[in-house]
């Protein structure tokens, strides 16, 4: 598992953008809009977050102590 401190600024920005999109990007109106009232499922968001963390190598390979 990568350490968070090893991430570049660009990677941190990508992660933040990804989380923002998961929660607020709404394409139900025929285009992409940020909607602060967008409905979302906790399970879907958690699944997407897990995928994002995996993409950046932030998923532990085994049980490890938190730092």
mmCIF file of the N, C-alpha and C atoms, coordinates in Angstrom:
data_MODEL
# 
_entry.id   MODEL 
# 
loop_
_atom_site.group_PDB 
_atom_site.id 
_atom_site.type_symbol 
_atom_site.label_atom_id 
_atom_site.label_alt_id 
_atom_site.label_comp_id 
_atom_site.label_asym_id 
_atom_site.label_entity_id 
_atom_site.label_seq_id 
_atom_site.pdbx_PDB_ins_code 
_atom_site.Cartn_x 
_atom_site.Cartn_y 
_atom_site.Cartn_z 
_atom_site.occupancy 
_atom_site.B_iso_or_equiv 
_atom_site.pdbx_formal_charge 
_atom_site.auth_seq_id 
_atom_site.auth_comp_id 
_atom_site.auth_asym_id 
_atom_site.auth_atom_id 
_atom_site.pdbx_PDB_model_num 
ATOM 1   N N  . UNK A 1 1  ? 0.842   -1.165 0.000   1.00 0.00 ? 1  UNK A N  1 
ATOM 2   C CA . UNK A 1 1  ? 0.000   0.000  0.000   1.00 0.00 ? 1  UNK A CA 1 
ATOM 3   C C  . UNK A 1 1  ? 0.895   1.239  0.000   1.00 0.00 ? 1  UNK A C  1 
ATOM 4   N N  . UNK A 1 2  ? 0.550   2.178  -0.849  1.00 0.00 ? 2  UNK A N  1 
ATOM 5   C CA . UNK A 1 2  ? 1.273   3.448  -0.895  1.00 0.00 ? 2  UNK A CA 1 
ATOM 6   C C  . UNK A 1 2  ? 0.938   4.285  0.327   1.00 0.00 ? 2  UNK A C  1 
ATOM 7   N N  . UNK A 1 3  ? 1.881   5.085  0.714   1.00 0.00 ? 3  UNK A N  1 
ATOM 8   C CA . UNK A 1 3  ? 1.643   6.048  1.781   1.00 0.00 ? 3  UNK A CA 1 
ATOM 9   C C  . UNK A 1 3  ? 0.990   7.287  1.175   1.00 0.00 ? 3  UNK A C  1 
ATOM 10  N N  . UNK A 1 4  ? 0.053   7.856  1.890   1.00 0.00 ? 4  UNK A N  1 
ATOM 11  C CA . UNK A 1 4  ? -0.605  9.065  1.404   1.00 0.00 ? 4  UNK A CA 1 
ATOM 12  C C  . UNK A 1 4  ? 0.410   10.174 1.150   1.00 0.00 ? 4  UNK A C  1 
ATOM 13  N N  . UNK A 1 5  ? 1.444   10.229 1.967   1.00 0.00 ? 5  UNK A N  1 
ATOM 14  C CA . UNK A 1 5  ? 2.454   11.280 1.793   1.00 0.00 ? 5  UNK A CA 1 
ATOM 15  C C  . UNK A 1 5  ? 3.264   11.106 0.508   1.00 0.00 ? 5  UNK A C  1 
ATOM 16  N N  . UNK A 1 6  ? 3.183   9.939  -0.128  1.00 0.00 ? 6  UNK A N  1 
ATOM 17  C CA . UNK A 1 6  ? 3.877   9.706  -1.390  1.00 0.00 ? 6  UNK A CA 1 
ATOM 18  C C  . UNK A 1 6  ? 3.094   10.214 -2.603  1.00 0.00 ? 6  UNK A C  1 
ATOM 19  N N  . UNK A 1 7  ? 1.845   10.586 -2.400  1.00 0.00 ? 7  UNK A N  1 
ATOM 20  C CA . UNK A 1 7  ? 1.026   11.059 -3.516  1.00 0.00 ? 7  UNK A CA 1 
ATOM 21  C C  . UNK A 1 7  ? 1.496   12.436 -3.970  1.00 0.00 ? 7  UNK A C  1 
ATOM 22  N N  . UNK A 1 8  ? 1.436   12.653 -5.268  1.00 0.00 ? 8  UNK A N  1 
ATOM 23  C CA . UNK A 1 8  ? 1.770   13.969 -5.811  1.00 0.00 ? 8  UNK A CA 1 
ATOM 24  C C  . UNK A 1 8  ? 0.572   14.902 -5.640  1.00 0.00 ? 8  UNK A C  1 
ATOM 25  N N  . UNK A 1 9  ? 0.816   16.168 -5.793  1.00 0.00 ? 9  UNK A N  1 
ATOM 26  C CA . UNK A 1 9  ? -0.288  17.139 -5.719  1.00 0.00 ? 9  UNK A CA 1 
ATOM 27  C C  . UNK A 1 9  ? -1.338  16.814 -6.780  1.00 0.00 ? 9  UNK A C  1 
ATOM 28  N N  . UNK A 1 10 ? -0.886  16.447 -7.971  1.00 0.00 ? 10 UNK A N  1 
ATOM 29  C CA . UNK A 1 10 ? -1.814  16.124 -9.054  1.00 0.00 ? 10 UNK A CA 1 
ATOM 30  C C  . UNK A 1 10 ? -2.687  14.930 -8.686  1.00 0.00 ? 10 UNK A C  1 
ATOM 31  N N  . UNK A 1 11 ? -2.090  13.914 -8.060  1.00 0.00 ? 11 UNK A N  1 
ATOM 32  C CA . UNK A 1 11 ? -2.866  12.751 -7.651  1.00 0.00 ? 11 UNK A CA 1 
ATOM 33  C C  . UNK A 1 11 ? -3.883  13.113 -6.570  1.00 0.00 ? 11 UNK A C  1 
ATOM 34  N N  . UNK A 1 12 ? -3.472  13.934 -5.620  1.00 0.00 ? 12 UNK A N  1 
ATOM 35  C CA . UNK A 1 12 ? -4.403  14.386 -4.578  1.00 0.00 ? 12 UNK A CA 1 
ATOM 36  C C  . UNK A 1 12 ? -5.555  15.181 -5.192  1.00 0.00 ? 12 UNK A C  1 
ATOM 37  N N  . UNK A 1 13 ? -5.255  16.012 -6.182  1.00 0.00 ? 13 UNK A N  1 
ATOM 38  C CA . UNK A 1 13 ? -6.305  16.769 -6.863  1.00 0.00 ? 13 UNK A CA 1 
ATOM 39  C C  . UNK A 1 13 ? -7.254  15.827 -7.602  1.00 0.00 ? 13 UNK A C  1 
ATOM 40  N N  . UNK A 1 14 ? -6.713  14.796 -8.237  1.00 0.00 ? 14 UNK A N  1 
ATOM 41  C CA . UNK A 1 14 ? -7.558  13.821 -8.938  1.00 0.00 ? 14 UNK A CA 1 
ATOM 42  C C  . UNK A 1 14 ? -8.483  13.101 -7.964  1.00 0.00 ? 14 UNK A C  1 
ATOM 43  N N  . UNK A 1 15 ? -7.961  12.740 -6.804  1.00 0.00 ? 15 UNK A N  1 
ATOM 44  C CA . UNK A 1 15 ? -8.777  12.051 -5.799  1.00 0.00 ? 15 UNK A CA 1 
ATOM 45  C C  . UNK A 1 15 ? -9.887  12.975 -5.311  1.00 0.00 ? 15 UNK A C  1 
ATOM 46  N N  . UNK A 1 16 ? -9.544  14.225 -4.993  1.00 0.00 ? 16 UNK A N  1 
ATOM 47  C CA . UNK A 1 16 ? -10.551 15.182 -4.531  1.00 0.00 ? 16 UNK A CA 1 
ATOM 48  C C  . UNK A 1 16 ? -11.612 15.410 -5.598  1.00 0.00 ? 16 UNK A C  1 
ATOM 49  N N  . UNK A 1 17 ? -11.200 15.551 -6.857  1.00 0.00 ? 17 UNK A N  1 
ATOM 50  C CA . UNK A 1 17 ? -12.141 15.750 -7.958  1.00 0.00 ? 17 UNK A CA 1 
ATOM 51  C C  . UNK A 1 17 ? -13.049 14.530 -8.109  1.00 0.00 ? 17 UNK A C  1 
ATOM 52  N N  . UNK A 1 18 ? -12.477 13.362 -7.963  1.00 0.00 ? 18 UNK A N  1 
ATOM 53  C CA . UNK A 1 18 ? -13.247 12.126 -8.078  1.00 0.00 ? 18 UNK A CA 1 
ATOM 54  C C  . UNK A 1 18 ? -14.322 12.044 -6.992  1.00 0.00 ? 18 UNK A C  1 
ATOM 55  N N  . UNK A 1 19 ? -13.955 12.394 -5.760  1.00 0.00 ? 19 UNK A N  1 
ATOM 56  C CA . UNK A 1 19 ? -14.925 12.378 -4.653  1.00 0.00 ? 19 UNK A CA 1 
ATOM 57  C C  . UNK A 1 19 ? -16.021 13.419 -4.904  1.00 0.00 ? 19 UNK A C  1 
ATOM 58  N N  . UNK A 1 20 ? -15.627 14.606 -5.337  1.00 0.00 ? 20 UNK A N  1 
ATOM 59  C CA . UNK A 1 20 ? -16.607 15.649 -5.636  1.00 0.00 ? 20 UNK A CA 1 
ATOM 60  C C  . UNK A 1 20 ? -17.572 15.178 -6.726  1.00 0.00 ? 20 UNK A C  1 
ATOM 61  N N  . UNK A 1 21 ? -17.047 14.560 -7.775  1.00 0.00 ? 21 UNK A N  1 
ATOM 62  C CA . UNK A 1 21 ? -17.895 14.053 -8.858  1.00 0.00 ? 21 UNK A CA 1 
ATOM 63  C C  . UNK A 1 21 ? -18.832 12.961 -8.363  1.00 0.00 ? 21 UNK A C  1 
ATOM 64  N N  . UNK A 1 22 ? -18.322 12.046 -7.523  1.00 0.00 ? 22 UNK A N  1 
ATOM 65  C CA . UNK A 1 22 ? -19.165 10.962 -6.993  1.00 0.00 ? 22 UNK A CA 1 
ATOM 66  C C  . UNK A 1 22 ? -20.381 11.520 -6.266  1.00 0.00 ? 22 UNK A C  1 
ATOM 67  N N  . UNK A 1 23 ? -20.139 12.550 -5.482  1.00 0.00 ? 23 UNK A N  1 
ATOM 68  C CA . UNK A 1 23 ? -21.199 13.083 -4.636  1.00 0.00 ? 23 UNK A CA 1 
ATOM 69  C C  . UNK A 1 23 ? -22.124 14.064 -5.338  1.00 0.00 ? 23 UNK A C  1 
ATOM 70  N N  . UNK A 1 24 ? -21.602 14.860 -6.259  1.00 0.00 ? 24 UNK A N  1 
ATOM 71  C CA . UNK A 1 24 ? -22.392 15.979 -6.757  1.00 0.00 ? 24 UNK A CA 1 
ATOM 72  C C  . UNK A 1 24 ? -22.571 16.076 -8.262  1.00 0.00 ? 24 UNK A C  1 
ATOM 73  N N  . UNK A 1 25 ? -21.791 15.342 -9.067  1.00 0.00 ? 25 UNK A N  1 
ATOM 74  C CA . UNK A 1 25 ? -21.937 15.451 -10.517 1.00 0.00 ? 25 UNK A CA 1 
ATOM 75  C C  . UNK A 1 25 ? -23.231 14.776 -10.943 1.00 0.00 ? 25 UNK A C  1 
ATOM 76  N N  . UNK A 1 26 ? -24.058 15.527 -11.608 1.00 0.00 ? 26 UNK A N  1 
ATOM 77  C CA . UNK A 1 26 ? -25.393 15.065 -11.992 1.00 0.00 ? 26 UNK A CA 1 
ATOM 78  C C  . UNK A 1 26 ? -25.531 15.220 -13.496 1.00 0.00 ? 26 UNK A C  1 
ATOM 79  N N  . UNK A 1 27 ? -25.647 14.111 -14.190 1.00 0.00 ? 27 UNK A N  1 
ATOM 80  C CA . UNK A 1 27 ? -25.794 14.177 -15.643 1.00 0.00 ? 27 UNK A CA 1 
ATOM 81  C C  . UNK A 1 27 ? -27.205 13.791 -16.077 1.00 0.00 ? 27 UNK A C  1 
ATOM 82  N N  . UNK A 1 28 ? -28.148 13.874 -15.161 1.00 0.00 ? 28 UNK A N  1 
ATOM 83  C CA . UNK A 1 28 ? -29.528 13.486 -15.471 1.00 0.00 ? 28 UNK A CA 1 
ATOM 84  C C  . UNK A 1 28 ? -30.279 14.543 -16.284 1.00 0.00 ? 28 UNK A C  1 
ATOM 85  N N  . UNK A 1 29 ? -29.708 15.723 -16.447 1.00 0.00 ? 29 UNK A N  1 
ATOM 86  C CA . UNK A 1 29 ? -30.378 16.799 -17.188 1.00 0.00 ? 29 UNK A CA 1 
ATOM 87  C C  . UNK A 1 29 ? -29.837 16.950 -18.608 1.00 0.00 ? 29 UNK A C  1 
ATOM 88  N N  . UNK A 1 30 ? -29.188 15.928 -19.115 1.00 0.00 ? 30 UNK A N  1 
ATOM 89  C CA . UNK A 1 30 ? -28.675 15.982 -20.470 1.00 0.00 ? 30 UNK A CA 1 
ATOM 90  C C  . UNK A 1 30 ? -27.304 16.614 -20.577 1.00 0.00 ? 30 UNK A C  1 
ATOM 91  N N  . UNK A 1 31 ? -26.654 16.827 -19.484 1.00 0.00 ? 31 UNK A N  1 
ATOM 92  C CA . UNK A 1 31 ? -25.314 17.395 -19.448 1.00 0.00 ? 31 UNK A CA 1 
ATOM 93  C C  . UNK A 1 31 ? -24.749 17.210 -18.062 1.00 0.00 ? 31 UNK A C  1 
ATOM 94  N N  . UNK A 1 32 ? -23.500 17.580 -17.893 1.00 0.00 ? 32 UNK A N  1 
ATOM 95  C CA . UNK A 1 32 ? -22.874 17.443 -16.584 1.00 0.00 ? 32 UNK A CA 1 
ATOM 96  C C  . UNK A 1 32 ? -23.015 18.750 -15.805 1.00 0.00 ? 32 UNK A C  1 
ATOM 97  N N  . UNK A 1 33 ? -23.656 18.655 -14.648 1.00 0.00 ? 33 UNK A N  1 
ATOM 98  C CA . UNK A 1 33 ? -23.840 19.791 -13.756 1.00 0.00 ? 33 UNK A CA 1 
ATOM 99  C C  . UNK A 1 33 ? -23.522 19.345 -12.342 1.00 0.00 ? 33 UNK A C  1 
ATOM 100 N N  . UNK A 1 34 ? -22.961 20.238 -11.541 1.00 0.00 ? 34 UNK A N  1 
ATOM 101 C CA . UNK A 1 34 ? -22.793 19.949 -10.123 1.00 0.00 ? 34 UNK A CA 1 
ATOM 102 C C  . UNK A 1 34 ? -24.077 20.358 -9.413  1.00 0.00 ? 34 UNK A C  1 
ATOM 103 N N  . UNK A 1 35 ? -24.624 19.425 -8.661  1.00 0.00 ? 35 UNK A N  1 
ATOM 104 C CA . UNK A 1 35 ? -25.899 19.615 -7.993  1.00 0.00 ? 35 UNK A CA 1 
ATOM 105 C C  . UNK A 1 35 ? -25.719 19.328 -6.503  1.00 0.00 ? 35 UNK A C  1 
ATOM 106 N N  . UNK A 1 36 ? -25.784 20.346 -5.655  1.00 0.00 ? 36 UNK A N  1 
ATOM 107 C CA . UNK A 1 36 ? -25.589 20.122 -4.221  1.00 0.00 ? 36 UNK A CA 1 
ATOM 108 C C  . UNK A 1 36 ? -26.701 19.285 -3.594  1.00 0.00 ? 36 UNK A C  1 
ATOM 109 N N  . UNK A 1 37 ? -27.826 19.132 -4.304  1.00 0.00 ? 37 UNK A N  1 
ATOM 110 C CA . UNK A 1 37 ? -28.955 18.350 -3.787  1.00 0.00 ? 37 UNK A CA 1 
ATOM 111 C C  . UNK A 1 37 ? -29.070 16.979 -4.443  1.00 0.00 ? 37 UNK A C  1 
ATOM 112 N N  . UNK A 1 38 ? -28.044 16.556 -5.158  1.00 0.00 ? 38 UNK A N  1 
ATOM 113 C CA . UNK A 1 38 ? -28.086 15.274 -5.855  1.00 0.00 ? 38 UNK A CA 1 
ATOM 114 C C  . UNK A 1 38 ? -28.315 14.140 -4.855  1.00 0.00 ? 38 UNK A C  1 
ATOM 115 N N  . UNK A 1 39 ? -29.220 13.228 -5.207  1.00 0.00 ? 39 UNK A N  1 
ATOM 116 C CA . UNK A 1 39 ? -29.442 12.031 -4.399  1.00 0.00 ? 39 UNK A CA 1 
ATOM 117 C C  . UNK A 1 39 ? -28.370 11.012 -4.728  1.00 0.00 ? 39 UNK A C  1 
ATOM 118 N N  . UNK A 1 40 ? -27.830 10.370 -3.696  1.00 0.00 ? 40 UNK A N  1 
ATOM 119 C CA . UNK A 1 40 ? -26.854 9.307  -3.911  1.00 0.00 ? 40 UNK A CA 1 
ATOM 120 C C  . UNK A 1 40 ? -27.007 8.263  -2.826  1.00 0.00 ? 40 UNK A C  1 
ATOM 121 N N  . UNK A 1 41 ? -26.586 7.079  -3.160  1.00 0.00 ? 41 UNK A N  1 
ATOM 122 C CA . UNK A 1 41 ? -26.644 5.942  -2.242  1.00 0.00 ? 41 UNK A CA 1 
ATOM 123 C C  . UNK A 1 41 ? -25.306 5.792  -1.537  1.00 0.00 ? 41 UNK A C  1 
ATOM 124 N N  . UNK A 1 42 ? -25.349 5.629  -0.227  1.00 0.00 ? 42 UNK A N  1 
ATOM 125 C CA . UNK A 1 42 ? -24.119 5.425  0.537   1.00 0.00 ? 42 UNK A CA 1 
ATOM 126 C C  . UNK A 1 42 ? -23.324 4.232  0.032   1.00 0.00 ? 42 UNK A C  1 
ATOM 127 N N  . UNK A 1 43 ? -24.024 3.147  -0.316  1.00 0.00 ? 43 UNK A N  1 
ATOM 128 C CA . UNK A 1 43 ? -23.334 1.944  -0.800  1.00 0.00 ? 43 UNK A CA 1 
ATOM 129 C C  . UNK A 1 43 ? -22.628 2.221  -2.122  1.00 0.00 ? 43 UNK A C  1 
ATOM 130 N N  . UNK A 1 44 ? -23.285 2.954  -3.016  1.00 0.00 ? 44 UNK A N  1 
ATOM 131 C CA . UNK A 1 44 ? -22.669 3.279  -4.309  1.00 0.00 ? 44 UNK A CA 1 
ATOM 132 C C  . UNK A 1 44 ? -21.448 4.176  -4.129  1.00 0.00 ? 44 UNK A C  1 
ATOM 133 N N  . UNK A 1 45 ? -21.556 5.162  -3.241  1.00 0.00 ? 45 UNK A N  1 
ATOM 134 C CA . UNK A 1 45 ? -20.433 6.059  -2.987  1.00 0.00 ? 45 UNK A CA 1 
ATOM 135 C C  . UNK A 1 45 ? -19.269 5.281  -2.382  1.00 0.00 ? 45 UNK A C  1 
ATOM 136 N N  . UNK A 1 46 ? -19.551 4.406  -1.428  1.00 0.00 ? 46 UNK A N  1 
ATOM 137 C CA . UNK A 1 46 ? -18.484 3.604  -0.817  1.00 0.00 ? 46 UNK A CA 1 
ATOM 138 C C  . UNK A 1 46 ? -17.789 2.726  -1.855  1.00 0.00 ? 46 UNK A C  1 
ATOM 139 N N  . UNK A 1 47 ? -18.557 2.132  -2.746  1.00 0.00 ? 47 UNK A N  1 
ATOM 140 C CA . UNK A 1 47 ? -17.970 1.298  -3.799  1.00 0.00 ? 47 UNK A CA 1 
ATOM 141 C C  . UNK A 1 47 ? -17.081 2.141  -4.716  1.00 0.00 ? 47 UNK A C  1 
ATOM 142 N N  . UNK A 1 48 ? -17.538 3.325  -5.065  1.00 0.00 ? 48 UNK A N  1 
ATOM 143 C CA . UNK A 1 48 ? -16.743 4.212  -5.913  1.00 0.00 ? 48 UNK A CA 1 
ATOM 144 C C  . UNK A 1 48 ? -15.484 4.690  -5.196  1.00 0.00 ? 48 UNK A C  1 
ATOM 145 N N  . UNK A 1 49 ? -15.608 5.013  -3.904  1.00 0.00 ? 49 UNK A N  1 
ATOM 146 C CA . UNK A 1 49 ? -14.439 5.421  -3.124  1.00 0.00 ? 49 UNK A CA 1 
ATOM 147 C C  . UNK A 1 49 ? -13.405 4.306  -3.064  1.00 0.00 ? 49 UNK A C  1 
ATOM 148 N N  . UNK A 1 50 ? -13.863 3.086  -2.848  1.00 0.00 ? 50 UNK A N  1 
ATOM 149 C CA . UNK A 1 50 ? -12.946 1.945  -2.809  1.00 0.00 ? 50 UNK A CA 1 
ATOM 150 C C  . UNK A 1 50 ? -12.215 1.801  -4.142  1.00 0.00 ? 50 UNK A C  1 
ATOM 151 N N  . UNK A 1 51 ? -12.916 2.001  -5.239  1.00 0.00 ? 51 UNK A N  1 
ATOM 152 C CA . UNK A 1 51 ? -12.296 1.923  -6.559  1.00 0.00 ? 51 UNK A CA 1 
ATOM 153 C C  . UNK A 1 51 ? -11.250 3.002  -6.764  1.00 0.00 ? 51 UNK A C  1 
ATOM 154 N N  . UNK A 1 52 ? -11.559 4.211  -6.310  1.00 0.00 ? 52 UNK A N  1 
ATOM 155 C CA . UNK A 1 52 ? -10.602 5.316  -6.427  1.00 0.00 ? 52 UNK A CA 1 
ATOM 156 C C  . UNK A 1 52 ? -9.360  5.040  -5.594  1.00 0.00 ? 52 UNK A C  1 
ATOM 157 N N  . UNK A 1 53 ? -9.539  4.585  -4.350  1.00 0.00 ? 53 UNK A N  1 
ATOM 158 C CA . UNK A 1 53 ? -8.391  4.262  -3.503  1.00 0.00 ? 53 UNK A CA 1 
ATOM 159 C C  . UNK A 1 53 ? -7.547  3.153  -4.128  1.00 0.00 ? 53 UNK A C  1 
ATOM 160 N N  . UNK A 1 54 ? -8.187  2.174  -4.725  1.00 0.00 ? 54 UNK A N  1 
ATOM 161 C CA . UNK A 1 54 ? -7.467  1.081  -5.396  1.00 0.00 ? 54 UNK A CA 1 
ATOM 162 C C  . UNK A 1 54 ? -6.672  1.626  -6.585  1.00 0.00 ? 54 UNK A C  1 
ATOM 163 N N  . UNK A 1 55 ? -7.273  2.509  -7.342  1.00 0.00 ? 55 UNK A N  1 
ATOM 164 C CA . UNK A 1 55 ? -6.615  3.096  -8.521  1.00 0.00 ? 55 UNK A CA 1 
ATOM 165 C C  . UNK A 1 55 ? -5.310  3.798  -8.149  1.00 0.00 ? 55 UNK A C  1 
ATOM 166 N N  . UNK A 1 56 ? -5.259  4.372  -6.970  1.00 0.00 ? 56 UNK A N  1 
ATOM 167 C CA . UNK A 1 56 ? -4.069  5.101  -6.538  1.00 0.00 ? 56 UNK A CA 1 
ATOM 168 C C  . UNK A 1 56 ? -3.181  4.284  -5.593  1.00 0.00 ? 56 UNK A C  1 
ATOM 169 N N  . UNK A 1 57 ? -3.455  2.986  -5.487  1.00 0.00 ? 57 UNK A N  1 
ATOM 170 C CA . UNK A 1 57 ? -2.609  2.108  -4.686  1.00 0.00 ? 57 UNK A CA 1 
ATOM 171 C C  . UNK A 1 57 ? -2.737  2.319  -3.191  1.00 0.00 ? 57 UNK A C  1 
ATOM 172 N N  . UNK A 1 58 ? -3.906  2.770  -2.751  1.00 0.00 ? 58 UNK A N  1 
ATOM 173 C CA . UNK A 1 58 ? -4.099  3.091  -1.343  1.00 0.00 ? 58 UNK A CA 1 
ATOM 174 C C  . UNK A 1 58 ? -4.900  2.031  -0.578  1.00 0.00 ? 58 UNK A C  1 
ATOM 175 N N  . UNK A 1 59 ? -5.038  0.857  -1.150  1.00 0.00 ? 59 UNK A N  1 
ATOM 176 C CA . UNK A 1 59 ? -5.726  -0.251 -0.486  1.00 0.00 ? 59 UNK A CA 1 
ATOM 177 C C  . UNK A 1 59 ? -4.673  -1.169 0.124   1.00 0.00 ? 59 UNK A C  1 
ATOM 178 N N  . UNK A 1 60 ? -4.800  -1.482 1.418   1.00 0.00 ? 60 UNK A N  1 
ATOM 179 C CA . UNK A 1 60 ? -3.800  -2.359 2.040   1.00 0.00 ? 60 UNK A CA 1 
ATOM 180 C C  . UNK A 1 60 ? -3.833  -3.754 1.448   1.00 0.00 ? 60 UNK A C  1 
ATOM 181 N N  . UNK A 1 61 ? -2.655  -4.371 1.317   1.00 0.00 ? 61 UNK A N  1 
ATOM 182 C CA . UNK A 1 61 ? -2.539  -5.727 0.803   1.00 0.00 ? 61 UNK A CA 1 
ATOM 183 C C  . UNK A 1 61 ? -2.841  -6.754 1.888   1.00 0.00 ? 61 UNK A C  1 
ATOM 184 N N  . UNK A 1 62 ? -2.661  -6.334 3.131   1.00 0.00 ? 62 UNK A N  1 
ATOM 185 C CA . UNK A 1 62 ? -2.888  -7.202 4.287   1.00 0.00 ? 62 UNK A CA 1 
ATOM 186 C C  . UNK A 1 62 ? -3.217  -6.299 5.465   1.00 0.00 ? 62 UNK A C  1 
ATOM 187 N N  . UNK A 1 63 ? -3.612  -6.920 6.561   1.00 0.00 ? 63 UNK A N  1 
ATOM 188 C CA . UNK A 1 63 ? -3.913  -6.127 7.760   1.00 0.00 ? 63 UNK A CA 1 
ATOM 189 C C  . UNK A 1 63 ? -2.635  -5.437 8.236   1.00 0.00 ? 63 UNK A C  1 
ATOM 190 N N  . UNK A 1 64 ? -2.685  -4.120 8.275   1.00 0.00 ? 64 UNK A N  1 
ATOM 191 C CA . UNK A 1 64 ? -1.528  -3.337 8.702   1.00 0.00 ? 64 UNK A CA 1 
ATOM 192 C C  . UNK A 1 64 ? -1.981  -2.308 9.725   1.00 0.00 ? 64 UNK A C  1 
ATOM 193 N N  . UNK A 1 65 ? -1.104  -1.955 10.645  1.00 0.00 ? 65 UNK A N  1 
ATOM 194 C CA . UNK A 1 65 ? -1.478  -0.924 11.631  1.00 0.00 ? 65 UNK A CA 1 
ATOM 195 C C  . UNK A 1 65 ? -1.664  0.424  10.941  1.00 0.00 ? 65 UNK A C  1 
ATOM 196 N N  . UNK A 1 66 ? -2.654  1.165  11.407  1.00 0.00 ? 66 UNK A N  1 
ATOM 197 C CA . UNK A 1 66 ? -2.869  2.515  10.877  1.00 0.00 ? 66 UNK A CA 1 
ATOM 198 C C  . UNK A 1 66 ? -1.797  3.436  11.442  1.00 0.00 ? 66 UNK A C  1 
ATOM 199 N N  . UNK A 1 67 ? -1.384  4.388  10.622  1.00 0.00 ? 67 UNK A N  1 
ATOM 200 C CA . UNK A 1 67 ? -0.358  5.314  11.114  1.00 0.00 ? 67 UNK A CA 1 
ATOM 201 C C  . UNK A 1 67 ? -0.925  6.654  11.442  1.00 0.00 ? 67 UNK A C  1 
# 
